[in-house]
């Protein structure tokens, strides 16, 4: 169910000068409600909801084929929505596409470059078509991403093609970045550079919509996130809100064998082997469980905070189970 | 034989991919010949009528340049061989070009080849499979042509000679395409090189047939016609075609052995780190993407014009008492003018192939996924398509003008009459609106057929131009 929150409980502090400037004009960079898009008999988007607030990094998660890229293409005015309400930067993405595109930059997950054009030429071309790019930033990004701009499109590797699109997008002076799995094919070093760049971008008060499969990336970067499945939003909130819905994994060793854990509320998957115990507990019931354990004398205790991965698996667990994958 | 491992599987797979296309090509080829037989029968039902038209055609330099050497024109078979064989062989050449391109370089360019070669597939297997598919396709093509003509009631020997001629010409161009596919990195250039070879073969035989005939022996199309179908067939020119096809094919194999998969012969050069001002914008991009093709067509048609320009004085020698002007419905036109009117129409027809290929370019851009990053900028769909449309329209004008210029310059020099230059320019440019209409039709057709349900990313509603 969509749980649209009125205020983020945990959000990164907004700094920088540009933030208030953009926020003066609108409170939401992207507002989608009840969006439907069909391709023939396939219902790709089925009442999708998405709210991205100005100045935030919004994670957009979902399994393959759940409709993330379709949503983004609707936002870019490349696809016409069948029904529903879509507002992008206060405008209609279909009718005002070109005007709105001056204020955003897009990085696709699969970058196709012209085989005969060099990377530098593509960056300049896309920048000019968008209305100009920041020369200093362009040079700096080429350096940071370690990208050779003189190579021709056909000779770049997948990761390097991705870098061309990233440099083109990040060196333009725009309010909104729409990133569709932007780091697919990048090595961990470049992934780190990407995360730094996004942190800088948000520092300037810009908004980012980040569709990603890399959960660590989403956890590190995003203020809020929306999870979709089969073309519908099934969860929205800040990371803290969503963590609340998850379980913490506990592994401990006690002086005497721990008993009575099964009776506690919110404890799952309990395994007791003598003085060792492993279990998961709903994050809201954590205090009670730990208090209970202290009665047996805690020797060692490791607790694993809930990861996005768990959240993700919980939502798609039934799909995985159907496919024969063990959820645990 | 390990370098050929997997050839059988790849060949079967290739036929699976081409099963409809090959049948359609063969039927199209048969139609070219068969329709001529039917047409001649309907137009000239009695022998005296056929004799009369044969006499007029024998001295018609324009028709000879367009079709081939006039032989046995007072028979239906001779008429079919005269009017259909050049075009029938060109269709076979185009079929070979596309089959080879799709099964060699196109696979490498898209990376499919890498996937295939990572399995139990020998180094030469994809090459061999493509060659086998093209060979079978051409044999099928020739067989359908021959059988259709025999079934119409034409002499078996002549029909078989026509079929073999088409097969052999197709094989030569298949070998040329195979070689081109080894040399260049992209499929578009493979088609460019092979298309240029077909065009050159056509012009060589046109000039040769009107002149002394020597140049026709440099043309694979000329070899097919040298088999003299329905006119005392001679068979050895087929061996000449086969020998050339094998030699070119072996050369292609040698190149294949010396290059990396995915690469061409020439190592990629670095490009500029910054875009030149001229590239920045929709027109600049469209120009950059299309300029290579335009230059190729411009040079080709200019040379084609020059070739026709050289024929001018031969036209008079060929002519008997026949009044071509009357035949062509241009009473006052001199015979040379009538010839050049026909030549201009022919060049314009070839030139409009440029218009069509240029009008198809936006579709190819879209299919390759290049449109998405462009339209995510402030570029509108209309401006994007307008950039390409301007190139198509202006490029067509350039190509036709250069054809006329080449013809006028050359004939002007030979006839010592430079007033021919503006006349010939006008003669080709008068077809410009017609070429534009074809371009517009192509564009609106390609814009309105979206094909099968689109994967996200290739699903634009139509954007029409011109």
Interface residues (C-beta under 8 A of the other chain):
Chain A: X39 X40 X42 X44 X69 X70 X73 X76 X77 X78 X79 X80 X97 X98 X99 X101 X102 X104 X105 X106 X108 X110 X111 X112 X113 X114 X115 X116 X117 X118 X120 X121 X122 X123 X124 X125 X126 X128 X129 X130 X131 X149 X150 X151 X152 X154 X155 X165 X168 X178
Chain B: X109 X185 X186 X268 X269 X270 X271 X272 X273 X274 X275 X276 X279 X280 X281 X282 X284 X285 X288 X289 X368 X369 X370 X372 X373 X374 X375 X376 X377 X378 X379 X380 X453 X454 X456 X457 X459 X460 X461
